[in-house]
Amino acid sequence: MLVLFETPAGYAIFKLLDEKVLKKPDEIFRSFETVESANKVVKLQHFCKFEDTTQALAAATALIEGKISSDLKKLLKKVTKETQEQLLVADAKLGNAIKEKFDIPCLATTPVQELMRSIRSQMNSLVSGIPEKEMSAFALGLAHSLSRYKLKFSPDKVDTMIVQAISLLDDIDKELNNYNMRCREWYGWHFPELSKIVTDHVAYAKVIKAVGHRTNALNVDLKEILPEEMEAEVKEAAEISMGSEVADEDILNVTHLCDQILDMHDYRAQLYDYLKNRMYAVAPNLTVLVGELIGARLISHAGSLMNLAKHPSSTIQILGAEKALFRALKTKHDTPKYGLLYHASLVGGTNQKLKGKISRMLAAKAALAVRVDALGESTDAELGAEHRANLEARLKMLETGEFHRLAGRGTKRKAMDKYTNKAEVKVYNSAADSTLPVKSVEEEEAETKPPKKKRKVKDEPEEVKSEPATPKSEKKKKKKIQEVEETAEVEEETPKPKKKKSKHSVAEEAEEDTPAPTTSEKKKKKKKSKQDDE
């Protein structure tokens, strides 16, 4: 059997001389108590030394992941040419990989682990050719490199400090807002006009500390705090103020609150400078692209710089708008177009129509910048500055509507210019030879169409002027009247179909048949009746 053993200096393959040792794992350590007894159990057969720490780190990381490094492949090829014995390995994953690659039977059991531990105890004596100091130096260098690789540790790239600093900065802003409003409400009972004149919170606190009672405003010099115009306005308002009188103890407590506000403002400025320097050290490209505050909030929201680098650009675009996203998905509405990136200068300074497009482009460039900052070794911000310049140029084109190529030599555009600027080919117009007048198409269509019939419009009797009646017209009217009377007589003569009539209807018809007396007949009857009476 062969034993594959990894050392900080290289790979070693031992020949197991006594295979009976594996049957009693509890007694294996006794066989390695001395160098002589250890040499009776195992014997060094091959050793592959690493050239430098980088090669050793690559081999160690490959072993951790259960993969075969290039140096180990070369060593196993030499071994397989000589013998095809069973190979004892410490990791079962590595054993499976070797078996698939070289078809060598591998074994990784509890007795094998105990054997590896015993070999490590006598490693300096079993591996000849390497002094003990050199082996310890190899081990220390590999340990530092491996820990730095696994933990991604660097004194310049500590994103935990950024997460804590931005969280503290947000907390300080909230507390400062509460303190400022409390101070304005408290001192507003004594001098309410000052709140409208001095809008800056720091200047307001400094004025309260300098003035105290509003009656002292005329005797206090405020040139260092306020401009001259505002100072004169404050002094005028102090003379005619509508505020109530307060005790000296009340003013003392208000001044203590102003001291707290000023101290917190100073600490906030100091913390902001610290955060800015940290961001330029940890993520310079992201800081140039979106700013230190937005970049720090993105890192804090993701948890770390490495987690943010793993996010795609679509996730970075809506990072911070999770509630709106899930609400939109639940109600089947439009999803949000931006989250924390809305406060970036590139997005905030654009039109409302272009904010979604700019936030999408900014998120794509931010994803590239974060990956360079997290996984790259360079500390400059050239990539971020280049991306920002491209985005600004693109934004300018979108706003103005003038599009041009951002990259390339522009050969395609030149070719298009040449093609579009060619002169137009003119064709000979044969219709211009004839000098006779030619009717247009519209005139021909107008001639072919049938003339429209004119409708007779009856004239109203009011608008038509009465003309003197001629004898011919009177004769025509008489003829028409005679014709109408004749047609009426003919209609009366034509018999109608008879229907069965009731007694009531017969009586009514009889009454109708009796001719109604005319006016002349009525007059005659009246005269006769008078004569009879006489």
C-alpha positions as CSV (number, residue, x, y, z in Angstrom):
1,M,0.0,0.0,0.0
2,L,1.0,3.6,-0.7
3,V,0.2,6.6,1.5
4,L,-0.4,10.1,0.0
5,F,0.7,12.7,2.6
6,E,0.5,16.5,2.1
7,T,3.1,18.8,3.7
8,P,3.6,22.6,3.6
9,A,6.7,21.9,1.5
10,G,5.2,19.5,-1.0
11,Y,3.6,16.1,-1.7
12,A,5.0,12.9,-0.2
13,I,4.2,9.3,-1.0
14,F,5.2,6.7,1.6
15,K,5.4,2.9,1.2
16,L,3.5,1.1,4.0
17,L,5.8,-1.7,5.1
18,D,3.6,-3.2,7.8
19,E,-0.1,-3.4,6.7
20,K,-1.1,-5.1,10.0
21,V,-0.9,-1.7,11.7
22,L,-4.2,-0.7,10.2
23,K,-6.0,-3.6,11.9
24,K,-5.4,-2.0,15.3
25,P,-6.0,1.8,15.0
26,D,-5.7,2.4,18.7
27,E,-2.1,1.1,18.8
28,I,-0.8,2.9,15.7
29,F,0.7,5.8,17.6
30,R,2.9,3.4,19.5
31,S,4.6,2.4,16.3
32,F,5.6,6.1,15.8
33,E,6.9,6.9,19.2
34,T,10.5,6.9,18.0
35,V,12.1,7.5,14.6
36,E,13.5,3.9,14.3
37,S,10.0,2.4,14.9
38,A,8.5,4.8,12.4
39,N,11.0,3.9,9.7
40,K,9.9,0.2,10.2
41,V,6.3,1.1,9.4
42,V,6.6,3.6,6.5
43,K,9.3,4.6,4.0
44,L,9.5,7.7,1.8
45,Q,9.2,6.7,-1.9
46,H,8.5,10.0,-3.8
47,F,8.5,13.7,-2.8
48,C,7.4,16.7,-5.0
49,K,8.5,20.0,-3.5
50,F,6.6,23.3,-4.1
51,E,8.6,26.1,-5.8
52,D,7.0,29.0,-3.9
53,T,4.1,30.0,-1.6
54,T,1.7,30.6,-4.5
55,Q,2.1,27.1,-5.8
56,A,1.6,25.7,-2.3
57,L,-1.5,27.9,-1.8
58,A,-3.0,26.6,-5.1
59,A,-2.3,23.0,-4.1
60,A,-3.8,23.5,-0.6
61,T,-7.0,25.2,-2.0
62,A,-7.4,22.3,-4.5
63,L,-7.1,19.8,-1.7
64,I,-9.7,21.6,0.4
65,E,-12.1,21.6,-2.6
66,G,-11.4,17.9,-3.3
67,K,-9.7,18.5,-6.6
68,I,-6.4,17.3,-8.1
69,S,-3.7,20.0,-8.6
70,S,-1.3,20.0,-11.5
71,D,1.7,19.0,-9.3
72,L,-0.3,16.1,-7.8
73,K,-1.2,14.9,-11.3
74,K,2.5,14.7,-12.3
75,L,3.4,12.8,-9.2
76,L,0.5,10.3,-9.6
77,K,1.5,9.7,-13.2
78,K,5.0,8.6,-12.1
79,V,3.5,6.3,-9.4
80,T,1.0,4.6,-11.7
81,K,3.9,3.8,-14.2
82,E,5.7,1.9,-11.5
83,T,2.9,0.1,-9.5
84,Q,-0.8,-0.1,-9.3
85,E,-1.1,-0.5,-5.5
86,Q,-3.9,0.8,-3.3
87,L,-3.5,4.4,-2.2
88,L,-4.3,5.7,1.3
89,V,-5.6,9.3,1.3
90,A,-6.9,11.6,4.0
91,D,-9.9,13.0,2.1
92,A,-12.6,10.8,0.6
93,K,-13.5,13.4,-2.1
94,L,-9.9,13.5,-3.2
95,G,-9.8,9.7,-3.3
96,N,-12.9,9.5,-5.6
97,A,-11.3,12.1,-7.9
98,I,-8.0,10.1,-8.1
99,K,-9.9,6.9,-8.7
100,E,-11.9,8.5,-11.6
101,K,-8.9,10.1,-13.2
102,F,-6.1,7.4,-12.8
103,D,-8.2,4.3,-11.9
104,I,-6.2,3.8,-8.7
105,P,-8.1,2.2,-5.8
106,C,-8.2,4.6,-2.9
107,L,-9.0,4.1,0.8
108,A,-10.0,6.8,3.4
109,T,-11.1,5.3,6.7
110,T,-10.6,6.0,10.4
111,P,-7.4,3.9,10.7
112,V,-6.0,5.9,7.7
113,Q,-6.7,9.1,9.6
114,E,-4.9,7.8,12.6
115,L,-1.9,6.8,10.4
116,M,-1.8,10.3,8.9
117,R,-1.7,11.8,12.4
118,S,1.1,9.6,13.4
119,I,3.1,10.3,10.3
120,R,2.7,14.1,11.0
121,S,4.2,13.6,14.4
122,Q,7.5,12.3,12.8
123,M,7.3,14.3,9.6
124,N,10.6,16.2,9.9
125,S,12.5,12.9,10.4
126,L,10.6,10.9,7.8
127,V,10.9,13.6,5.0
128,S,14.6,13.9,4.4
129,G,16.4,16.8,2.7
130,I,14.4,19.7,4.3
131,P,15.6,21.2,7.6
132,E,13.2,21.7,10.4
133,K,13.4,25.6,10.3
134,E,12.6,25.6,6.6
135,M,9.7,23.3,7.1
136,S,8.3,25.6,9.9
137,A,8.7,28.7,7.6
138,F,6.8,26.9,4.8
139,A,4.0,26.0,7.3
140,L,3.7,29.6,8.6
141,G,3.7,31.2,5.1
142,L,1.1,28.7,3.8
143,A,-1.1,29.3,6.9
144,H,-1.1,33.0,6.4
145,S,-1.8,32.7,2.6
146,L,-4.5,30.2,3.1
147,S,-6.3,32.2,5.9
148,R,-6.1,35.3,3.7
149,Y,-7.6,33.4,0.8
150,K,-10.3,31.8,2.8
151,L,-11.4,34.8,4.8
152,K,-10.6,37.4,2.1
153,F,-8.9,39.4,4.9
154,S,-7.2,42.7,4.0
155,P,-6.7,45.7,6.4
156,D,-7.7,48.1,3.6
157,K,-10.9,46.2,2.7
158,V,-13.0,45.8,5.9
159,D,-16.6,46.3,4.8
160,T,-17.9,45.5,8.3
161,M,-16.7,49.0,9.4
162,I,-18.6,50.5,6.5
163,V,-21.8,48.7,7.5
164,Q,-21.6,49.9,11.1
165,A,-20.6,53.5,10.1
166,I,-23.5,54.0,7.7
167,S,-26.0,52.5,10.3
168,L,-24.6,54.9,13.0
169,L,-24.8,57.8,10.6
170,D,-28.5,57.2,9.9
171,D,-29.2,56.9,13.6
172,I,-27.5,60.2,14.3
173,D,-29.5,61.9,11.5
174,K,-32.7,60.7,13.1
175,E,-31.7,61.9,16.6
176,L,-30.5,65.2,15.3
177,N,-33.9,65.8,13.6
178,N,-35.7,65.1,16.9
179,Y,-33.3,67.3,18.9
180,N,-33.6,70.2,16.4
181,M,-37.4,70.1,16.4
182,R,-37.5,69.9,20.2
183,C,-35.2,72.9,20.5
184,R,-37.3,75.0,18.1
185,E,-40.5,74.2,19.9
186,W,-39.0,74.8,23.3
187,Y,-37.4,78.2,22.5
188,G,-40.3,79.1,20.3
189,W,-42.4,79.9,23.4
190,H,-40.0,82.6,24.3
191,F,-38.9,83.9,20.8
192,P,-41.2,82.4,18.0
193,E,-40.0,84.8,15.3
194,L,-36.5,83.5,15.4
195,S,-37.5,80.1,13.9
196,K,-38.7,81.7,10.6
197,I,-35.7,84.0,10.3
198,V,-33.0,81.4,10.9
199,T,-33.7,78.2,9.1
200,D,-30.3,76.5,9.6
201,H,-30.3,74.2,12.6
202,V,-26.7,74.7,13.6
203,A,-27.0,78.5,13.3
204,Y,-30.2,78.4,15.3
205,A,-28.5,76.6,18.1
206,K,-25.5,79.0,18.1
207,V,-27.9,82.0,18.2
208,I,-29.7,80.6,21.2
209,K,-26.4,80.0,23.0
210,A,-25.2,83.6,22.2
211,V,-28.4,85.4,23.0
212,G,-30.2,83.6,25.8
213,H,-33.1,85.9,26.7
214,R,-34.4,87.7,23.6
215,T,-33.9,91.1,25.4
216,N,-30.1,90.5,25.1
217,A,-30.3,90.3,21.3
218,L,-29.6,94.1,20.9
219,N,-26.4,93.9,22.9
220,V,-25.0,90.7,21.4
221,D,-22.8,90.7,18.2
222,L,-24.0,87.9,15.8
223,K,-21.7,88.7,12.9
224,E,-19.8,85.5,13.2
225,I,-22.9,83.4,13.2
226,L,-25.3,85.3,10.8
227,P,-25.0,87.7,7.9
228,E,-25.6,91.4,8.5
229,E,-29.1,91.5,7.0
230,M,-30.3,88.5,9.0
231,E,-28.7,89.9,12.2
232,A,-30.6,93.2,11.8
233,E,-33.8,91.2,11.2
234,V,-33.3,89.2,14.3
235,K,-32.7,92.3,16.5
236,E,-35.8,94.0,15.1
237,A,-37.9,90.9,15.7
238,A,-36.6,90.6,19.3
239,E,-37.9,94.1,20.1
240,I,-41.5,93.4,19.0
241,S,-41.6,89.6,19.8
242,M,-44.9,88.1,20.9
243,G,-43.3,85.3,22.9
244,S,-43.9,84.7,26.6
245,E,-41.4,85.4,29.4
246,V,-39.3,82.4,30.7
247,A,-37.1,81.9,33.7
248,D,-33.3,81.8,33.6
249,E,-33.4,78.1,34.5
250,D,-35.4,77.4,31.4
251,I,-33.0,79.2,29.2
252,L,-30.1,77.2,30.8
253,N,-31.7,73.9,29.9
254,V,-32.3,75.1,26.3
255,T,-28.6,76.1,26.0
256,H,-27.6,72.6,27.3
257,L,-29.7,71.1,24.5
258,C,-28.0,73.4,22.0
259,D,-24.6,72.1,23.2
260,Q,-25.8,68.5,22.5
261,I,-26.9,69.5,19.0
262,L,-23.6,71.1,18.2
263,D,-21.6,68.2,19.5
264,M,-23.7,65.7,17.5
265,H,-23.2,67.8,14.4
266,D,-19.4,67.8,14.8
267,Y,-19.4,64.1,15.4
268,R,-21.5,63.5,12.4
269,A,-19.1,65.5,10.2
270,Q,-16.2,63.4,11.6
271,L,-18.0,60.2,11.0
272,Y,-18.9,61.2,7.4
273,D,-15.2,61.9,6.7
274,Y,-14.3,58.5,8.1
275,L,-16.9,56.7,6.0
276,K,-15.8,58.6,2.9
277,N,-12.2,57.5,3.3
278,R,-13.2,53.9,4.1
279,M,-15.4,53.8,1.0
280,Y,-12.6,55.0,-1.2
281,A,-10.3,52.3,0.3
282,V,-12.8,49.4,0.0
283,A,-14.9,50.2,-3.1
284,P,-13.3,53.1,-5.1
285,N,-15.1,52.3,-8.3
286,L,-18.5,52.1,-6.7
287,T,-17.9,55.3,-4.8
288,V,-17.0,57.2,-7.9
289,L,-20.1,55.9,-9.7
290,V,-22.9,56.3,-7.1
291,G,-21.3,58.3,-4.2
292,E,-20.1,57.2,-0.8
293,L,-23.4,57.3,1.0
294,I,-25.4,55.3,-1.6
295,G,-22.5,52.9,-2.0
296,A,-22.3,52.3,1.7
297,R,-26.1,51.8,2.0
298,L,-25.9,49.2,-0.8
299,I,-23.2,47.3,0.9
300,S,-25.0,47.5,4.3
301,H,-28.3,46.3,2.6
302,A,-26.5,43.4,1.0
303,G,-24.6,42.5,4.1
304,S,-21.1,42.7,2.7
305,L,-19.1,43.8,-0.4
306,M,-18.8,40.1,-1.5
307,N,-22.6,39.6,-1.2
308,L,-23.2,42.7,-3.2
309,A,-20.8,41.5,-5.9
310,K,-22.8,38.3,-6.2
311,H,-26.1,40.2,-6.9
312,P,-27.1,40.7,-10.6
313,S,-27.7,44.2,-11.9
314,S,-31.5,43.7,-11.8
315,T,-31.3,43.1,-8.0
316,I,-29.0,46.0,-7.4
317,Q,-31.5,48.3,-9.3
318,I,-34.4,47.6,-6.9
319,L,-32.3,47.0,-3.7
320,G,-34.1,48.8,-1.0
321,A,-37.6,48.6,-2.6
322,E,-38.5,45.1,-1.5
323,K,-41.8,46.0,0.0
324,A,-42.9,47.8,-3.1
325,L,-41.7,44.9,-5.3
326,F,-43.7,42.2,-3.4
327,R,-46.7,44.5,-3.2
328,A,-46.6,45.0,-6.9
329,L,-46.2,41.2,-7.5
330,K,-49.1,40.5,-5.2
331,T,-51.5,43.0,-6.7
332,K,-50.2,42.4,-10.3
333,H,-49.2,46.0,-10.8
334,D,-46.0,47.5,-12.3
335,T,-42.8,46.7,-10.3
336,P,-40.6,49.5,-9.0
337,K,-37.9,50.8,-11.3
338,Y,-35.4,51.9,-8.6
339,G,-34.6,51.5,-4.9
340,L,-31.6,53.1,-3.2
341,L,-30.2,54.2,-6.5
342,Y,-33.0,56.8,-6.7
343,H,-30.9,59.1,-4.4
344,A,-27.8,58.9,-6.7
345,S,-26.9,62.1,-8.4
346,L,-27.2,60.6,-11.9
347,V,-30.8,59.4,-11.3
348,G,-32.0,62.3,-9.2
349,G,-31.0,65.0,-11.7
350,T,-32.8,63.5,-14.7
351,N,-36.3,63.9,-16.0
352,Q,-39.1,61.7,-14.6
353,K,-39.5,59.8,-17.9
354,L,-35.8,58.9,-18.1
355,K,-35.2,57.9,-14.4
356,G,-36.1,54.3,-15.0
357,K,-33.8,53.9,-18.0
358,I,-30.9,55.7,-16.2
359,S,-31.3,53.6,-13.0
360,R,-31.2,50.4,-15.1
361,M,-28.0,51.5,-16.9
362,L,-26.5,52.7,-13.6
363,A,-27.3,49.4,-11.9
364,A,-25.5,47.5,-14.7
365,K,-22.4,49.6,-14.4
366,A,-22.5,49.4,-10.6
367,A,-22.6,45.6,-10.7
368,L,-19.4,45.6,-12.8
369,A,-17.7,48.1,-10.5
370,V,-18.6,46.2,-7.3
371,R,-17.1,43.0,-8.8
372,V,-13.9,44.7,-9.7
373,D,-13.7,46.2,-6.2
374,A,-14.5,42.9,-4.4
375,L,-12.4,40.5,-6.5
376,G,-9.8,42.7,-8.2
377,E,-6.4,43.7,-6.8
378,S,-6.2,47.2,-8.1
379,T,-7.1,50.1,-5.9
380,D,-7.6,52.8,-8.5
381,A,-11.0,54.1,-9.7
382,E,-10.4,54.3,-13.4
383,L,-13.2,51.9,-14.3
384,G,-15.7,53.8,-12.2
385,A,-14.7,57.1,-13.7
386,E,-15.0,55.7,-17.2
387,H,-18.4,54.3,-16.6
388,R,-19.6,57.5,-15.1
389,A,-18.4,59.5,-18.1
390,N,-20.2,57.1,-20.4
391,L,-23.4,57.3,-18.4
392,E,-23.3,61.2,-18.4
393,A,-22.8,61.2,-22.2
394,R,-25.6,58.8,-22.7
395,L,-27.9,60.8,-20.4
396,K,-27.1,64.0,-22.4
397,M,-28.0,62.2,-25.6
398,L,-31.3,61.0,-24.2
399,E,-32.2,64.5,-23.0
400,T,-31.2,66.3,-26.2
401,G,-32.2,63.6,-28.6
402,E,-28.8,63.8,-30.4
403,F,-27.3,60.3,-30.8
404,H,-23.8,59.4,-31.8
405,R,-21.4,56.5,-31.4
406,L,-19.7,56.2,-28.0
407,A,-17.1,53.6,-29.1
408,G,-15.5,52.3,-32.3
409,R,-14.0,54.1,-35.2
410,G,-17.2,55.2,-36.7
411,T,-16.7,53.6,-40.1
412,K,-20.2,52.4,-40.4
413,R,-21.6,55.9,-39.9
414,K,-19.2,57.3,-42.6
415,A,-20.4,54.7,-45.0
416,M,-24.0,55.6,-44.3
417,D,-23.3,59.3,-44.8
418,K,-21.7,58.6,-48.2
419,Y,-24.7,56.5,-49.3
420,T,-27.3,59.0,-48.2
421,N,-25.6,62.1,-49.6
422,K,-25.6,60.8,-53.2
423,A,-27.3,63.1,-55.8
424,E,-30.8,62.1,-57.1
425,V,-31.1,60.7,-60.6
426,K,-33.4,62.9,-62.7
427,V,-35.6,61.2,-65.5
428,Y,-36.5,63.0,-68.7
429,N,-40.1,64.3,-68.7
430,S,-41.6,63.6,-72.1
431,A,-44.9,65.4,-71.2
432,A,-43.1,68.7,-71.3
433,D,-42.6,68.4,-75.1
434,S,-46.2,69.4,-76.0
435,T,-47.1,73.0,-75.9
436,L,-50.9,72.4,-76.2
437,P,-52.9,72.9,-73.0
438,V,-53.4,69.7,-71.2
439,K,-56.4,69.1,-69.0
440,S,-55.5,67.9,-65.5
441,V,-56.9,64.6,-64.1
442,E,-59.3,66.5,-61.8
443,E,-60.8,68.4,-64.7
444,E,-61.3,65.2,-66.7
445,E,-63.0,63.5,-63.8
446,A,-65.3,66.6,-63.3
447,E,-66.4,66.4,-67.0
448,T,-67.1,62.6,-66.9
449,K,-69.3,62.9,-63.8
450,P,-73.1,63.5,-64.5
451,P,-74.4,66.9,-63.5
452,K,-76.1,67.0,-60.1
453,K,-79.9,67.6,-60.1
454,K,-81.0,70.8,-58.4
455,R,-83.7,70.4,-55.9
456,K,-86.7,72.8,-56.1
457,V,-87.1,74.7,-52.9
458,K,-90.5,76.0,-52.0
459,D,-90.5,79.7,-51.4
460,E,-92.0,80.8,-48.1
461,P,-95.0,83.1,-48.6
462,E,-93.6,85.8,-46.3
463,E,-90.3,86.1,-48.2
464,V,-91.7,86.1,-51.7
465,K,-92.9,89.5,-52.9
466,S,-96.5,89.6,-54.1
467,E,-96.6,90.2,-57.8
468,P,-99.6,91.7,-59.6
469,A,-102.0,89.0,-60.9
470,T,-102.2,88.7,-64.6
471,P,-105.3,87.5,-66.5
472,K,-103.5,84.4,-67.7
473,S,-102.6,83.4,-64.2
474,E,-106.2,83.8,-63.0
475,K,-107.5,81.6,-65.9
476,K,-105.0,78.9,-64.9
477,K,-106.2,79.0,-61.3
478,K,-109.8,78.7,-62.3
479,K,-109.0,75.6,-64.4
480,K,-107.2,74.0,-61.5
481,I,-110.1,74.6,-59.2
482,Q,-112.6,73.1,-61.7
483,E,-110.4,70.0,-62.1
484,V,-110.2,69.5,-58.3
485,E,-114.1,69.8,-58.0
486,E,-114.6,67.3,-60.8
487,T,-112.3,64.8,-59.2
488,A,-114.1,65.2,-55.9
489,E,-117.5,64.6,-57.6
490,V,-116.2,61.4,-59.2
491,E,-115.0,60.1,-55.9
492,E,-118.4,60.7,-54.4
493,E,-120.1,58.9,-57.2
494,T,-118.0,55.7,-56.8
495,P,-119.9,53.3,-54.6
496,K,-118.2,52.0,-51.4
497,P,-118.6,48.5,-50.0
498,K,-121.6,48.4,-47.6
499,K,-121.3,47.1,-44.1
500,K,-124.0,46.0,-41.6
501,K,-125.0,49.0,-39.6
502,S,-126.4,49.2,-36.2
503,K,-129.5,51.2,-35.4
504,H,-127.4,53.8,-33.6
505,S,-125.1,54.3,-36.6
506,V,-128.2,54.5,-39.0
507,A,-129.7,57.3,-36.9
508,E,-126.4,59.1,-36.9
509,E,-126.1,58.8,-40.7
510,A,-129.6,60.1,-41.1
511,E,-128.8,63.1,-39.1
512,E,-125.6,63.6,-41.1
513,D,-127.6,63.2,-44.4
514,T,-129.9,66.1,-43.5
515,P,-128.3,69.2,-44.9
516,A,-127.4,71.8,-42.3
517,P,-129.3,75.1,-42.7
518,T,-127.3,77.9,-44.2
519,T,-127.2,81.4,-42.7
520,S,-129.6,82.8,-45.3
521,E,-132.2,80.2,-44.5
522,K,-131.9,80.9,-40.8
523,K,-132.6,84.6,-41.4
524,K,-135.7,83.8,-43.5
525,K,-137.0,81.6,-40.8
526,K,-136.5,84.3,-38.2
527,K,-138.4,86.8,-40.4
528,K,-141.3,84.4,-40.9
529,S,-141.5,83.7,-37.2
530,K,-141.7,87.5,-36.4
531,Q,-144.5,88.0,-39.0
532,D,-146.5,85.2,-37.6
533,D,-146.2,86.7,-34.1
534,E,-147.4,90.1,-35.3
